[in-house]
Structure formats: structure tokens, C-alpha cells
């Protein structure tokens, strides 16, 4: 039988919060189930966002359904991208269209009238 959320300090799959990478069990907020996970540091990679190279750290989050690949900016640990297998042999990938605020090369000017 699936477990329900009752553990102290249980985290969810909140990719924006890199602290969840220290977890071995996560709450699936869609089903209410507690899921066993294994996180592996896959090393440094460089992502290109708007033509700007962004140094990133890659992690693999292993689930029974398969891995979820995650990339975080090395400079400020900001979530940059996610990749996972989808139905029909397709790949689901989230990544920013624009360089996230606070990363090198990001234009910090504000629009003014």
C-alpha cells in the first residue's frame, strides 16, 4: 500500500529548490504518495541559453519510472533545465528561453519610458 505524507521535513518535487537533492524520499504532490528516489551527481556541463554559455551541474534523479535529469547553475544553484522520458518514446525537456536573472551575461537594465 502506498505511504501517505506524515514524515517530518518531507520535501516535494520542487525542482526550483535545490535542497530537495539531499532527499531520499519525496512527496508526489499529484498523488500524495511518498516516492523513494536516488540522486546522482553527473558532473559539470555547459548549457547554452540565448547564445550564452552557462556553467551547470547535472544531477540524475532516479525513480521507479525512470530518471529525471536536472541542471543547476554552478554560480548560484538556480534551476536551469529538466529532461525526462515521456510516453511514446519522446523526451520532455524544460529549459529557459531567456537567460535567468542573476546569471553572467544577463541584461540587468530595466525598461523605462
C-alpha positions in Angstrom: 0.0 0.0 0.0 1.3 3.5 -0.8 2.5 5.6 2.1 1.0 8.9 2.8 2.7 12.1 3.9 3.4 12.0 7.6 7.2 12.2 7.7 8.8 15.3 9.2 10.6 17.7 6.8 9.3 15.7 3.8 10.0 17.6 0.5 8.2 17.5 -2.8 9.5 17.5 -6.3 10.1 21.3 -6.1 13.0 21.5 -8.7 13.4 25.2 -8.1 14.7 24.4 -4.5 18.0 22.5 -4.9 17.7 21.4 -1.2 15.4 18.6 -2.4 18.5 17.0 -4.0 19.5 15.9 -0.5 16.3 13.9 0.0 15.9 10.1 -0.4 12.1 10.3 -0.3 9.9 12.9 -1.9 6.2 13.6 -1.8 4.4 13.3 -5.1 2.0 16.3 -4.7 -0.2 14.9 -7.5 -0.8 11.5 -5.9 0.0 12.1 -2.2 2.4 9.2 -2.3 5.9 9.2 -0.8 8.4 8.1 -3.5 11.9 6.7 -2.9 14.5 8.5 -5.0 18.2 8.3 -5.6 20.2 11.4 -6.6 23.5 11.1 -8.6 25.8 14.0 -9.3 26.6 13.7 -13.0 29.3 16.4 -13.0 29.8 19.7 -14.8 28.3 20.6 -18.1 27.7 23.8 -20.0 24.3 24.8 -21.3 23.7 27.4 -23.9 21.0 29.9 -23.2 20.4 32.8 -25.6 23.8 32.1 -27.0 25.5 32.5 -23.7 27.4 29.5 -22.2 26.2 28.8 -18.6 28.3 26.5 -16.4 25.9 24.0 -14.9 25.9 21.0 -12.5 23.9 18.0 -13.8 22.1 15.6 -11.5 20.1 12.4 -12.2 17.1 11.8 -10.0 16.3 8.0 -10.3 12.7 6.9 -9.8 11.0 3.6 -10.5 9.5 5.2 -13.6 12.9 6.2 -14.9 15.4 9.0 -14.4 14.8 12.8 -14.4 17.9 14.8 -15.5 18.3 18.2 -13.8 20.7 21.0 -14.4 21.5 23.8 -11.9 23.7 26.9 -12.5 27.1 26.5 -10.9 27.2 30.2 -9.9 24.0 30.4 -7.9 22.4 26.9 -7.9 19.4 28.2 -9.9 17.4 25.5 -11.6 18.1 25.7 -15.4 16.7 22.6 -17.1 14.9 19.3 -16.7 14.8 16.3 -19.1 12.8 13.0 -18.8 11.4 10.3 -21.0 7.8 10.8 -22.0 5.2 8.5 -23.5 5.7 7.2 -27.0 9.5 7.3 -26.8 9.5 11.1 -26.7 11.6 13.3 -24.5 10.2 16.1 -22.3 12.6 19.0 -21.7 12.2 22.2 -19.8 14.8 24.9 -20.2 14.7 28.7 -20.2 14.2 30.6 -23.4 15.8 33.7 -21.8 18.9 33.8 -19.6 17.6 33.7 -16.0 18.1 36.8 -13.9 21.3 36.8 -11.9 23.5 34.8 -14.2 26.5 36.2 -16.1 25.5 37.9 -19.4 22.0 38.6 -18.2 21.0 42.2 -19.1 20.1 43.8 -15.8 18.7 47.0 -17.3 15.1 47.8 -16.6 12.7 49.1 -19.3 11.8 52.7 -18.9 9.5 55.1 -20.7 
